[in-house]
Amino acid sequence: MQKRQFLRTLLATALIGSATFSLTAQADALANAQKNGVLRVAVPQDFPPFGTVGPDMKPRGYDIDVANLIGRELKLKVEIIPVSSTNRIPYLSTGKADLVISSLGKNPDREKVIDFSIAYAPFFNGIFGPSDAAIKTAADTAGKSVGVTRGSVEDLEFSKIAPSTATIKRFEDNNATISAYLSGQVQLIATGNVVAAAVNERTKIRRLDTKFLIKNSPCYVGVNKGEAALLAKVNEVIAKLKANGELNQVSQRWLLAPLPAGL
């Protein structure tokens, strides 16, 4: 019995020590990065224009630019870690990355697991159309034809606010919706800003200007729970990049549009 009690006590002590070490190590992410001179950042590898592989086989995109700007401001070398949408948060929570900059949206479930910076990139569904179209609100689409991809978020959300005289034309996929707009079958389209940016990058015919937002879901940098120092630094850097215009330049480069007011 004494031997069993001794083993239980030994095991409990080891577990407590291990947990304390783990929490301490996790809570020192900024200090560890500064000590090693390296900031490990998880970024998307298959979601242009936020992250993809360029012709030189190197990662490129909005999120990669932001990662490098944060590293520059913290005076740290950036180690880029390509991830998918399914493993980006596990990479952070298991200590394989210090930050996740991967078109990450905020929701209550994710907030239970990790912390979020202030927003650094726009991500929204909206109404898009020609630059000379005087469309600022849903009411302005009265009498207009609007193309949407059937069953998409923008289809569901725009249907809630569209005036009765707006004609909603539904197509089976994004390509068909875009083709309908470019060929003049519809006057406007409801889609995502990322889709619009990709279209504008490929063609100068009937370029897509943002008219108004339907649903806003900006992107945030993901940071592990308990990393107050690192989170504060990241927020400081993002605020600086907004103020000096560098983040706007990143948006213009990859999204072909300025940062929205109030981001």
BAVO-932195 format. One record per residue: residue in three letters; chain; x, y, z of N, C-alpha, C in turn. Coordinates in Angstrom, 3 decimals. Each point is the difference from the previous one (the first is absolute). Layout:
<atoms>
residu; chaine; n_X; n_Y; n_Z; ca_X; ca_Y; ca_Z; c_X; c_Y; c_Z
ALA; A; X; Y; Z; X; Y; Z; X; Y; Z
...
</atoms>
This chain:
<atoms>
residu; chaine; n_X; n_Y; n_Z; ca_X; ca_Y; ca_Z; c_X; c_Y; c_Z
MET; A; 0.837; -1.207; 0.000; -0.837; 1.207; 0.000; 0.866; 1.250; 0.000
GLN; A; 1.060; -0.037; 0.806; 0.896; 1.149; 0.052; 0.665; 0.237; -1.350
LYS; A; 0.333; -1.109; -0.679; 0.642; 0.126; -1.313; -0.967; 0.625; -1.003
ARG; A; -1.281; -0.435; 0.039; -1.001; 0.556; -0.910; -0.199; 1.494; 0.251
GLN; A; -0.078; 0.359; 1.289; -0.189; 1.405; 0.333; 1.179; 0.839; -0.467
PHE; A; 1.198; -0.561; 0.145; 1.208; 0.699; -0.436; -0.030; 0.230; -1.514
LEU; A; -0.418; -1.042; -0.754; -0.048; 0.117; -1.461; -1.048; 1.025; -0.436
ARG; A; -1.167; 0.007; 0.709; -1.032; 0.979; -0.328; 0.506; 1.418; 0.225
THR; A; 0.667; 0.180; 1.120; 0.537; 1.328; 0.325; 1.038; 0.429; -1.019
LEU; A; 0.858; -0.940; -0.404; 1.045; 0.283; -0.975; -0.611; 0.371; -1.347
LEU; A; -1.038; -0.757; -0.403; -0.658; 0.262; -1.278; -0.702; 1.353; 0.014
ALA; A; -0.689; 0.316; 1.081; -0.694; 1.281; 0.112; 0.981; 1.158; -0.063
THR; A; 1.120; -0.155; 0.680; 1.025; 1.049; -0.022; 0.551; 0.204; -1.397
ALA; A; 0.217; -1.109; -0.711; 0.529; 0.076; -1.368; -0.989; 0.688; -0.927
LEU; A; -1.297; -0.344; 0.156; -1.020; 0.606; -0.853; -0.125; 1.489; 0.257
ILE; A; 0.028; 0.390; 1.266; -0.082; 1.419; 0.338; 1.202; 0.751; -0.563
GLY; A; 1.181; -0.608; 0.144; 1.204; 0.633; -0.524; -0.043; 0.129; -1.501
SER; A; -0.513; -1.058; -0.665; -0.100; 0.032; -1.454; -0.969; 1.065; -0.460
ALA; A; -1.145; 0.097; 0.681; -0.997; 1.000; -0.377; 0.536; 1.400; 0.214
THR; A; 0.701; 0.183; 1.110; 0.572; 1.325; 0.288; 1.022; 0.383; -1.040
PHE; A; 0.834; -0.972; -0.393; 1.008; 0.260; -1.035; -0.657; 0.355; -1.311
SER; A; -1.069; -0.762; -0.355; -0.696; 0.242; -1.265; -0.615; 1.387; -0.036
LEU; A; -0.673; 0.397; 1.089; -0.626; 1.312; 0.049; 1.042; 1.103; -0.050
THR; A; 1.119; -0.224; 0.715; 1.059; 1.006; 0.015; 0.603; 0.161; -1.380
ALA; A; 0.252; -1.153; -0.663; 0.594; 0.049; -1.336; -0.931; 0.688; -0.974
GLN; A; -1.309; -0.328; 0.116; -0.952; 0.590; -0.923; -0.133; 1.492; 0.230
ALA; A; 0.045; 0.403; 1.274; -0.200; 1.409; 0.334; 1.213; 0.855; -0.335
ASP; A; 1.092; -0.630; -0.411; 1.223; 0.730; -0.322; 0.283; -0.013; -1.498
ALA; A; -1.025; -0.074; -0.829; 0.204; -0.102; -1.446; 0.779; 1.178; -0.548
LEU; A; -0.332; 1.225; 0.446; 0.720; 1.176; -0.481; 1.455; -0.037; 0.450
ALA; A; 0.216; -0.330; 1.278; 1.370; -0.073; 0.525; 0.803; -1.077; -0.725
ASN; A; -0.631; -1.139; -0.256; 0.691; -1.080; -0.708; 0.348; 0.406; -1.427
ALA; A; -0.943; 0.678; -0.662; 0.260; 0.454; -1.367; 1.147; 1.004; -0.025
GLN; A; 0.011; 0.907; 0.959; 1.074; 0.990; 0.075; 1.340; -0.650; 0.321
LYS; A; -0.026; -1.015; 0.845; 1.224; -0.726; 0.345; 0.567; -0.727; -1.208
ASN; A; -0.904; -0.630; -0.775; 0.432; -0.771; -1.173; 0.159; 0.856; -1.251
GLY; A; -0.583; 1.207; 0.046; 0.075; 0.878; -1.165; -0.919; -0.406; -1.130
VAL; A; -0.973; -0.860; 0.307; -0.884; -0.544; -1.050; -1.455; 0.062; 0.457
LEU; A; -0.867; 0.480; -0.887; -1.440; -0.008; 0.231; -0.616; -1.013; -0.956
ARG; A; -0.641; -1.029; 0.551; -0.592; -1.066; -0.819; -1.457; 0.357; -0.301
VAL; A; -0.309; 0.118; -1.287; -1.333; 0.461; -0.398; -0.644; -0.999; -0.957
ALA; A; -1.187; -0.490; 0.384; -0.768; -0.896; -0.854; -0.802; 0.830; -1.001
VAL; A; 0.126; -0.314; -1.283; -0.667; 0.760; -1.068; -0.698; -0.964; -0.959
PRO; A; -0.996; 0.485; -0.764; -0.685; -0.883; -0.956; 0.884; -0.320; -1.198
GLN; A; -0.208; -1.175; -0.558; 0.787; -0.403; -1.167; -0.860; -0.199; -1.248
ASP; A; -1.322; 0.036; 0.173; -0.881; -0.300; -1.142; -1.238; 0.887; -0.006
PHE; A; 0.152; 1.263; 0.431; -1.137; 0.895; 0.047; 0.392; 1.389; -0.502
PRO; A; 0.208; 0.127; -1.328; 0.336; 1.306; -0.551; -1.187; 0.953; 0.122
PRO; A; 0.247; 1.291; 0.172; 1.305; 0.667; -0.001; 0.643; 0.093; 1.391
PHE; A; -0.559; -0.705; 1.001; 0.581; 0.068; 1.341; 1.273; -0.830; 0.117
GLY; A; 0.046; -1.118; -0.678; 1.202; -0.807; 0.044; -0.006; -1.081; -1.052
THR; A; 1.076; -0.073; -0.753; 0.134; -1.028; -1.027; 1.489; -0.161; -0.300
VAL; A; 0.321; -0.867; -0.946; 1.394; -0.220; -0.391; 0.233; 0.684; -1.339
GLY; A; 1.023; 0.851; -0.056; 0.297; 0.740; -1.218; 0.761; -0.825; -1.016
PRO; A; 0.293; 0.580; -1.172; 0.760; -0.695; -1.045; 1.383; -0.461; 0.479
ASP; A; 0.528; 0.704; 0.994; 1.309; -0.377; 0.546; -0.113; -1.031; 1.104
MET; A; -1.236; -0.536; 0.204; -0.299; -1.017; 1.003; 0.109; 0.521; 1.427
LYS; A; -0.018; 1.317; 0.160; 0.038; 0.599; 1.332; -1.393; 0.524; 0.363
PRO; A; -0.338; -0.021; 1.297; -1.314; 0.513; 0.413; -0.133; 1.483; -0.325
ARG; A; -1.182; 0.404; -0.430; -0.265; 1.399; -0.303; -1.466; 0.306; 0.272
GLY; A; -0.287; 1.263; 0.289; -1.380; 0.384; 0.226; -0.135; 1.025; 1.106
TYR; A; -1.215; 0.423; 0.243; -0.318; 1.020; 1.006; 0.544; -0.411; 1.370
ASP; A; -0.300; -1.229; 0.431; 0.388; -0.429; 1.336; 1.509; -0.140; 0.148
ILE; A; 0.672; -0.381; -1.062; 1.459; -0.124; 0.055; 0.620; 1.387; 0.139
ASP; A; -0.536; 0.981; -0.720; 0.496; 1.376; 0.133; -0.189; 0.516; 1.418
VAL; A; -1.171; -0.262; 0.583; -0.268; 0.456; 1.366; 0.938; -0.687; 0.990
ALA; A; 0.228; -1.292; -0.170; 0.921; -0.730; 0.879; 1.392; 0.617; -0.044
ASN; A; 0.472; 0.314; -1.199; 1.334; 0.583; -0.141; 0.073; 1.410; 0.580
LEU; A; -1.084; 0.768; -0.117; -0.016; 1.342; 0.582; 0.016; -0.062; 1.519
ILE; A; -0.723; -0.944; 0.578; 0.018; -0.160; 1.455; 1.387; -0.434; 0.463
GLY; A; 0.601; -0.932; -0.726; 1.358; -0.421; 0.337; 0.988; 1.143; -0.076
ARG; A; -0.139; 0.816; -1.032; 0.887; 1.165; -0.138; -0.127; 0.940; 1.186
GLU; A; -1.245; 0.286; 0.405; -0.219; 0.925; 1.105; 0.498; -0.564; 1.336
LEU; A; -0.071; -1.321; 0.148; 0.484; -0.628; 1.234; 1.488; -0.326; -0.070
LYS; A; 0.600; 0.317; -1.159; 1.430; -0.270; -0.224; 0.316; -1.491; 0.154
LEU; A; -0.868; -0.821; -0.587; 0.167; -1.443; 0.049; -0.058; -0.585; -1.405
LYS; A; 0.761; -1.055; -0.231; -0.083; -0.731; -1.251; -1.304; -0.782; -0.004
VAL; A; -0.706; 0.002; -1.121; -1.283; -0.690; -0.094; 0.185; -1.385; -0.621
GLU; A; -0.458; -0.998; 0.727; -0.040; -1.363; -0.538; -1.424; -0.269; -0.466
ILE; A; -0.176; -0.122; -1.309; -1.325; -0.214; -0.576; -0.349; -1.485; 0.066
ILE; A; -1.174; -0.296; 0.583; -0.453; -1.386; 0.128; -1.326; -0.148; -0.756
PRO; A; 0.015; -0.600; -1.194; -1.243; -0.176; -0.762; -0.953; -0.956; 0.713
VAL; A; -1.269; 0.389; 0.098; -1.007; -0.841; 0.642; -1.269; -0.001; -0.843
SER; A; -0.918; -0.880; 0.347; -1.320; -0.036; -0.632; -1.011; 0.607; 0.963
SER; A; -1.226; 0.178; -0.457; -1.017; 0.585; 0.865; -0.319; -0.904; 1.186
THR; A; 0.185; -1.312; -0.160; -0.348; -0.935; 1.075; 1.079; -0.134; 1.067
ASN; A; 1.272; 0.213; -0.366; 1.053; -0.203; 1.005; 0.650; 1.288; 0.495
ARG; A; -0.490; 1.171; -0.435; 0.651; 1.243; 0.386; -0.098; 0.271; 1.500
ILE; A; -1.167; -0.234; 0.616; -0.130; 0.218; 1.440; 0.742; -1.077; 0.797
PRO; A; -0.079; -1.285; -0.370; 0.819; -1.003; 0.698; 1.497; 0.289; -0.049
TYR; A; 0.497; 0.557; -1.095; 1.414; 0.360; -0.065; 0.338; 1.031; 1.070
LEU; A; -0.913; 0.903; 0.249; 0.220; 1.014; 1.019; -0.105; -0.596; 1.397
SER; A; -1.073; -0.733; 0.267; -0.254; -0.507; 1.349; 0.995; -1.062; 0.438
THR; A; 0.645; -0.688; -0.952; 1.005; -1.003; 0.360; 1.415; 0.553; 0.007
GLY; A; 0.133; 1.319; -0.191; 1.313; 0.624; 0.098; 0.865; -0.101; -1.233
LYS; A; -0.585; -0.394; -1.139; 0.780; -0.076; -1.235; 0.130; 1.362; -0.681
ALA; A; -0.815; 0.950; 0.433; 0.046; 1.361; -0.545; -0.263; 0.987; 1.128
ASP; A; 0.572; 1.208; -0.132; -0.226; 1.054; 0.985; -1.241; 0.816; -0.336
LEU; A; -0.276; 0.140; -1.307; -1.146; 0.758; -0.477; -0.656; -0.743; -1.157
VAL; A; -1.300; 0.220; -0.159; -0.694; -0.458; -1.203; -0.486; 1.234; -0.741
ILE; A; 0.523; 0.193; -1.211; -0.469; 1.070; -0.885; -0.483; -0.702; -1.250
SER; A; -1.267; -0.401; 0.026; -0.514; -0.896; -1.027; -1.482; 0.266; -0.255
SER; A; -0.322; 1.232; -0.437; -1.381; 0.410; -0.304; -0.971; -0.521; 1.057
LEU; A; 0.397; 0.164; 1.255; -0.724; -0.591; 1.117; -1.114; 0.918; 0.499
GLY; A; -1.232; -0.502; -0.062; -1.137; 0.750; 0.530; -0.214; -0.310; 1.469
LYS; A; -0.716; 0.897; 0.680; -0.255; -0.154; 1.432; -1.417; -0.513; 0.223
ASN; A; -0.131; -0.989; 0.891; -1.321; -0.450; 0.427; 0.091; -0.494; 1.442
PRO; A; -1.133; -0.151; 0.689; 0.024; -0.371; 1.423; 0.728; -1.301; 0.289
ASP; A; -0.139; -1.008; -0.859; 0.684; -1.278; 0.229; 1.515; 0.166; -0.055
ARG; A; 0.478; 0.747; -0.971; 1.441; 0.215; -0.115; 0.531; 0.850; 1.153
GLU; A; -0.818; 0.928; 0.476; 0.441; 0.858; 1.104; 0.166; -0.768; 1.309
LYS; A; -0.578; -1.180; 0.087; 0.204; -0.845; 1.177; 1.391; -0.638; -0.008
VAL; A; 0.575; -0.093; -1.184; 1.260; -0.735; -0.168; 1.207; 0.920; -0.133
ILE; A; -0.152; 1.086; -0.779; 1.115; 0.915; -0.235; -0.467; 1.439; 0.161
ASP; A; 0.952; 0.928; 0.016; -0.311; 1.428; 0.030; 0.214; 0.597; -1.382
PHE; A; -0.594; 1.163; -0.221; 0.063; 0.648; -1.308; 0.531; 1.420; 0.114
SER; A; 0.757; 0.399; -0.994; 0.492; 1.372; -0.096; -1.126; 0.902; -0.481
ILE; A; 0.316; 1.278; -0.186; -0.917; 0.876; -0.711; 0.006; -0.434; -1.474
ALA; A; -1.028; 0.380; -0.742; -0.119; -0.429; -1.402; 1.137; 0.573; -0.847
TYR; A; 0.495; -0.813; -0.926; 1.080; 0.450; -0.884; -0.374; -0.074; -1.482
ALA; A; -1.098; -0.695; -0.325; -0.369; -0.152; -1.413; -1.513; -0.053; -0.142
PRO; A; -0.519; 0.589; -1.082; -1.439; -0.078; -0.244; -0.380; -1.337; -0.619
PHE; A; -1.119; -0.521; 0.435; -0.545; -1.215; -0.602; -1.506; 0.135; 0.129
PHE; A; -0.668; 0.161; -1.124; -1.433; 0.262; 0.068; -0.712; -0.448; -1.264
ASN; A; -1.291; -0.177; 0.140; -0.883; -0.209; -1.143; -0.709; 1.315; -0.276
GLY; A; -0.164; 0.331; -1.265; -0.624; 1.272; -0.311; -0.596; 0.017; -1.394
ILE; A; -0.516; 1.149; -0.354; -0.495; 0.231; -1.353; 1.089; 0.735; -0.770
PHE; A; 0.315; -0.502; -1.180; 1.049; 0.571; -0.842; -0.584; 0.341; -1.369
GLY; A; 0.587; 1.011; -0.631; -0.460; 0.381; -1.326; 0.913; 1.029; -0.624
PRO; A; -0.408; 0.580; -1.132; 0.830; 0.999; -0.682; 0.237; 1.227; 0.877
SER; A; 1.104; 0.674; -0.246; 0.362; 1.166; 0.811; -1.026; 1.120; -0.104
ASP; A; -0.689; 0.093; -1.146; -0.948; 1.100; -0.181; -1.419; -0.338; 0.461
ALA; A; -0.196; -1.184; 0.572; -1.327; -0.377; 0.492; -0.245; 0.645; 1.359
ALA; A; -1.059; 0.784; 0.104; -0.304; 0.728; 1.238; -0.750; -0.907; 0.968
ILE; A; 0.729; -0.935; 0.587; -0.584; -0.969; 0.931; 0.733; 0.121; 1.337
LYS; A; -0.734; 0.368; 1.044; 0.616; 0.149; 1.324; -0.690; -0.823; 1.077
THR; A; -1.242; -0.370; -0.222; -0.757; -0.788; 0.972; -0.827; -1.040; -0.734
ALA; A; -0.579; -0.911; 0.758; -0.853; -1.026; -0.599; -1.170; 0.620; -0.743
ALA; A; -0.527; 1.103; 0.524; -1.142; 0.665; -0.641; 0.332; 0.448; -1.416
ASP; A; 1.293; 0.305; -0.250; 0.413; 0.481; -1.322; -0.002; -1.099; -1.056
THR; A; -0.138; -1.262; 0.432; -0.033; -1.091; -0.982; -1.413; -0.213; -0.550
ALA; A; -0.951; 0.807; 0.429; -1.375; -0.099; -0.533; 0.018; 0.178; -1.515
GLY; A; -0.650; -0.910; -0.696; -0.044; 0.059; -1.451; 1.254; -0.498; -0.685
LYS; A; 0.989; -0.446; 0.764; 1.272; -0.485; -0.564; 0.036; -1.523; 0.020
SER; A; 0.797; -0.581; -0.900; 0.219; -1.447; -0.007; 1.311; -0.303; 0.736
VAL; A; -0.081; -0.948; 0.920; 1.152; -0.335; 0.849; 0.278; -1.491; -0.111
GLY; A; 1.209; -0.345; -0.431; 0.383; -1.402; -0.108; 0.589; -0.505; 1.306
VAL; A; -0.373; -1.221; 0.395; 0.554; -0.621; 1.206; 0.239; -1.480; -0.271
THR; A; 0.887; -0.589; 0.769; 0.213; -1.442; -0.073; -1.011; -0.672; 0.911
ARG; A; -0.758; -0.907; -0.562; -1.114; -0.623; 0.720; 0.449; -0.644; 1.323
GLY; A; -0.691; 0.334; 1.085; 0.271; -0.616; 1.295; 1.192; 0.567; 0.751
SER; A; 0.688; 0.970; -0.588; 1.168; 0.590; 0.663; -0.448; 0.907; 1.142
VAL; A; 0.963; 0.399; 0.832; -0.302; 0.911; 1.107; -0.583; 1.298; -0.540
GLU; A; 0.598; 0.508; -1.086; -0.500; 1.265; -0.552; -1.407; -0.149; -0.586
ASP; A; -0.314; -1.174; -0.537; -1.361; -0.255; -0.479; -0.987; 0.084; 1.165
LEU; A; 0.313; -0.712; 1.076; -0.896; -0.036; 1.152; -0.135; 1.372; 0.660
GLU; A; 1.118; 0.699; 0.158; -0.030; 1.284; 0.701; -0.622; 1.107; -0.850
PHE; A; 0.324; 0.049; -1.297; -0.567; 1.043; -0.842; -1.500; -0.203; -0.187
SER; A; -0.429; -1.258; -0.055; -1.424; -0.283; -0.157; -0.820; 0.584; 1.153
LYS; A; 0.636; 0.136; 1.166; -0.696; 0.543; 1.178; -0.241; 1.505; -0.125
ILE; A; 0.890; 0.687; -0.720; -0.067; 1.468; -0.014; -0.341; 0.579; -1.374
ALA; A; -0.090; -0.844; -1.021; -0.268; 0.490; -1.357; -1.413; 0.564; -0.110
PRO; A; -0.146; 1.148; -0.658; -1.353; 0.537; -0.234; -0.775; -0.923; -0.941
SER; A; -1.301; 0.074; 0.075; -0.852; -0.921; -0.771; 0.170; 0.152; -1.504
THR; A; 0.432; 1.180; -0.441; 0.137; 0.221; -1.446; 1.389; -0.339; -0.532
ALA; A; 0.903; -0.439; 0.876; 1.317; -0.467; -0.470; -0.160; -1.392; -0.589
THR; A; 0.683; -0.253; -1.094; -0.054; -1.316; -0.635; 1.249; -0.785; 0.382
ILE; A; -0.170; -1.033; 0.795; 1.132; -0.834; 0.404; 0.098; -1.182; -0.951
LYS; A; 1.114; -0.063; -0.722; 0.223; -1.110; -0.929; 1.052; -0.933; 0.605
ARG; A; -0.388; -1.244; 0.212; 0.866; -0.959; 0.683; 0.713; -0.906; -1.001
PHE; A; 1.294; -0.207; 0.251; 0.829; -0.846; -0.855; 0.614; -1.108; 0.850
GLU; A; 0.462; -1.047; -0.653; 0.397; -1.206; 0.731; 1.388; 0.055; 0.629
ASP; A; 0.864; 0.891; -0.468; 1.323; 0.125; 0.615; 0.533; 1.406; -0.236
ASN; A; 1.124; 0.302; 0.665; 0.583; 1.348; -0.097; 0.381; 0.358; -1.430
ASN; A; 0.533; -0.967; -0.738; 0.418; 0.285; -1.374; -1.183; 0.438; -0.856
ALA; A; -1.139; -0.678; 0.173; -1.187; 0.362; -0.775; -0.516; 1.375; 0.410
THR; A; 0.078; 0.306; 1.293; -0.448; 1.304; 0.486; 0.872; 1.114; -0.575
ILE; A; 1.310; -0.213; 0.037; 0.934; 1.000; -0.532; -0.187; 0.162; -1.504
SER; A; -0.162; -1.108; -0.709; -0.195; 0.063; -1.451; -1.261; 0.775; -0.353
ALA; A; -1.050; -0.184; 0.797; -1.254; 0.713; -0.243; 0.204; 1.506; 0.143
TYR; A; 0.806; 0.392; 0.968; 0.267; 1.432; 0.182; 0.866; 0.543; -1.135
LEU; A; 1.070; -0.702; -0.322; 0.931; 0.481; -1.025; -0.663; 0.077; -1.375
SER; A; -0.965; -0.876; -0.254; -0.687; -0.001; -1.299; -1.212; 0.932; -0.024
GLY; A; -0.300; 0.632; 1.132; -1.099; 0.947; 0.042; -1.367; -0.603; 0.258
GLN; A; -0.058; -1.280; 0.374; -1.291; -0.626; 0.304; -0.628; 0.585; 1.261
VAL; A; 0.867; 0.445; 0.937; -0.480; 0.644; 1.223; 0.765; 1.305; 0.187
GLN; A; -0.632; 0.941; 0.699; 0.626; 1.309; 0.203; 0.952; 0.023; 1.189
LEU; A; -0.288; -0.844; 0.976; 0.781; -0.043; 1.227; 0.180; -1.459; 0.413
ILE; A; 0.941; -0.240; 0.900; 0.102; -1.343; 0.578; 0.211; 0.111; 1.506
ALA; A; -0.458; -1.032; 0.701; 0.266; -0.145; 1.430; 1.048; -1.091; 0.140
THR; A; 1.151; 0.348; 0.574; 1.082; -0.970; 0.124; 0.945; 0.440; 1.108
GLY; A; 1.123; -0.691; 0.133; 0.991; 0.348; 1.009; 1.049; 0.939; -0.559
ASN; A; 0.597; 0.810; 0.880; 1.026; 0.936; -0.467; 1.216; -0.721; -0.579
VAL; A; 0.275; -1.203; 0.491; 1.138; -0.766; -0.528; -0.281; -0.437; -1.433
VAL; A; -1.230; -0.439; -0.258; -0.389; -0.390; -1.367; 0.085; 1.204; -0.932
ALA; A; -0.511; 1.145; 0.472; 0.040; 1.220; -0.815; 1.439; 0.398; -0.328
ALA; A; 0.879; -0.100; 0.988; 1.415; 0.344; -0.223; 0.630; -0.924; -1.034
ALA; A; -0.327; -1.289; 0.073; 0.550; -0.961; -0.963; -0.483; 0.305; -1.415
VAL; A; -1.268; 0.392; -0.131; -0.547; 0.357; -1.311; 0.697; 1.236; -0.546
ASN; A; 0.150; 1.020; 0.838; 0.643; 1.244; -0.443; 1.456; -0.195; -0.391
GLU; A; 0.623; -1.015; 0.599; 1.395; -0.285; -0.344; 0.109; -0.622; -1.385
ARG; A; -1.059; -0.694; -0.428; 0.046; -0.726; -1.274; -0.547; 0.794; -1.187
THR; A; -0.860; 0.960; 0.266; -0.635; 0.696; -1.125; -0.243; 1.472; 0.310
LYS; A; -0.025; 0.817; -1.049; -0.319; 1.419; 0.143; -1.412; 0.303; -0.511
ILE; A; -0.688; -1.060; -0.431; -1.370; 0.162; -0.503; -0.968; 0.053; 1.172
ARG; A; -0.801; 1.053; 0.074; -1.006; 0.152; 1.056; 0.574; -0.324; 1.378
ARG; A; 1.024; 0.715; 0.395; 0.644; -0.238; 1.284; -1.009; 0.157; 1.137
LEU; A; 0.250; -0.726; 1.075; -0.922; -0.053; 1.125; 0.408; 0.977; 1.097
ASP; A; -0.817; 0.995; 0.227; 0.185; 0.941; 1.105; -0.958; -0.367; 1.131
THR; A; 0.465; 0.162; 1.225; -0.865; -0.275; 1.147; -1.089; 1.056; 0.116
LYS; A; -1.233; -0.440; 0.093; -1.133; 0.906; 0.154; -0.445; 0.093; 1.460
PHE; A; -0.240; -1.129; 0.613; -0.270; -0.007; 1.439; 0.198; -1.415; 0.550
LEU; A; 0.211; -0.076; 1.295; 0.237; -1.275; 0.660; -1.316; -0.675; 0.375
ILE; A; -0.018; -1.320; -0.150; -1.150; -0.791; 0.446; 0.313; -0.609; 1.368
LYS; A; 1.152; -0.629; 0.084; 0.420; -0.608; 1.269; 1.501; 0.175; 0.147
ASN; A; 0.406; 0.512; 1.141; 1.406; 0.299; 0.243; 0.626; -1.032; 0.930
SER; A; 1.146; -0.553; -0.379; 0.711; -0.970; 0.838; 1.495; 0.180; -0.212
PRO; A; 0.580; 1.076; 0.587; 1.416; 0.291; -0.238; 0.931; -1.078; 0.543
CYS; A; 1.258; 0.103; -0.374; 1.010; -0.978; 0.412; 0.808; 0.524; 1.181
TYR; A; 0.382; -0.931; 0.876; 0.753; 0.337; 1.201; 1.215; -0.914; 0.115
VAL; A; 1.018; 0.466; 0.733; 1.154; -0.846; 0.320; -0.367; -0.833; 1.217
GLY; A; 0.254; -1.309; -0.073; -0.274; -0.890; 1.123; 1.214; -0.129; 0.904
VAL; A; -0.237; 0.092; 1.314; 1.054; -0.094; 1.010; -0.483; -0.947; 1.095
ASN; A; 0.908; -0.783; 0.560; -0.386; -0.921; 1.061; -0.515; 0.728; 1.231
LYS; A; -0.891; -0.638; 0.732; -0.472; 0.526; 1.266; 1.184; 0.219; 0.948
GLY; A; -0.052; 1.066; 0.768; 1.054; 0.266; 0.978; 1.202; 0.731; -0.542
GLU; A; -0.024; 0.350; -1.294; 1.138; 0.685; -0.617; -0.271; 1.505; -0.082
ALA; A; -0.223; 0.618; 1.136; -0.373; 1.424; 0.033; 1.076; 0.894; -0.604
ALA; A; 1.257; -0.299; 0.276; 1.095; 0.837; -0.505; 0.091; -0.072; -1.520
LEU; A; -0.091; -1.207; -0.537; 0.068; -0.173; -1.453; -1.215; 0.643; -0.672
LEU; A; -1.169; -0.198; 0.584; -1.217; 0.574; -0.565; 0.070; 1.527; -0.027
ALA; A; 0.510; 0.583; 1.079; 0.119; 1.461; 0.074; 0.951; 0.524; -1.072
LYS; A; 1.091; -0.712; -0.228; 0.967; 0.411; -1.023; -0.607; -0.093; -1.395
VAL; A; -0.716; -1.085; -0.253; -0.623; -0.173; -1.311; -1.013; 1.112; -0.245
ASN; A; -0.816; 0.302; 0.992; -0.984; 1.079; -0.139; 0.680; 1.345; -0.245
GLU; A; 1.096; 0.223; 0.689; 0.761; 1.243; -0.171; 0.517; 0.131; -1.425
VAL; A; 0.508; -1.106; -0.538; 0.548; 0.008; -1.357; -1.110; 0.217; -1.028
ILE; A; -1.118; -0.716; 0.146; -1.102; 0.151; -0.952; -0.513; 1.434; 0.001
ALA; A; -0.138; 0.587; 1.186; -0.457; 1.392; 0.093; 0.978; 0.941; -0.703
LYS; A; 1.286; -0.261; 0.147; 1.015; 0.820; -0.654; -0.075; -0.136; -1.518
LEU; A; -0.174; -1.237; -0.477; -0.074; -0.251; -1.448; -1.235; 0.630; -0.621
LYS; A; -1.084; 0.073; 0.771; -1.194; 0.699; -0.480; 0.261; 1.493; -0.082
ALA; A; 0.622; 0.541; 1.055; 0.222; 1.447; 0.082; 0.972; 0.503; -1.055
ASN; A; 1.058; -0.780; -0.297; 1.001; 0.484; -0.956; -0.314; -0.371; -1.456
GLY; A; -1.114; -0.707; -0.215; -0.434; -0.303; -1.358; 0.551; -1.282; -0.595
GLU; A; 0.885; -0.693; 0.702; 0.598; -1.214; -0.568; -1.019; -1.127; -0.145
LEU; A; -0.925; -0.095; 0.950; -1.007; -1.042; -0.110; -0.957; 0.292; -1.151
ASN; A; -0.258; 1.261; -0.244; -0.820; 0.374; -1.144; 0.689; -0.391; -1.311
GLN; A; 1.324; 0.144; -0.045; 0.755; -0.395; -1.181; -0.112; -1.509; -0.244
VAL; A; 0.026; -0.778; 1.092; -0.157; -1.452; -0.124; -1.374; -0.330; -0.563
SER; A; -1.022; 0.698; 0.490; -1.363; -0.213; -0.502; -0.101; 0.364; -1.478
GLN; A; 0.596; 1.114; -0.374; -0.035; 0.422; -1.404; 0.720; -1.014; -0.886
ARG; A; 1.069; -0.559; 0.515; 0.788; -0.946; -0.793; -0.750; -1.309; -0.228
TRP; A; -0.600; -0.546; 1.046; -0.570; -1.337; -0.095; -1.513; -0.025; -0.198
LEU; A; -0.698; 0.987; 0.549; -1.452; 0.039; -0.140; -0.449; 1.015; -1.033
LEU; A; 0.970; 0.781; -0.505; -0.269; 1.013; -1.017; -1.045; 1.002; 0.469
ALA; A; 0.015; 0.265; 1.293; -0.948; 0.954; 0.600; 0.594; 0.518; 1.298
PRO; A; -0.336; 1.233; 0.371; 0.500; 0.541; 1.268; -0.655; -0.678; 1.193
LEU; A; 0.632; 0.139; 1.165; -0.620; -0.514; 1.216; -1.322; 0.725; 0.233
PRO; A; -1.040; -0.703; 0.362; -1.274; 0.663; 0.288; 0.132; 0.940; 1.202
ALA; A; -0.743; 1.081; -0.020; -0.005; 0.925; 1.128; -0.521; -0.731; 1.232
GLY; A; 0.683; 0.206; 1.107; -0.457; -0.584; 1.249; 0.534; -1.394; 0.269
LEU; A; 0.833; -0.556; -0.902; 0.559; -1.338; 0.269; 0.869; 0.051; 1.261
</atoms>
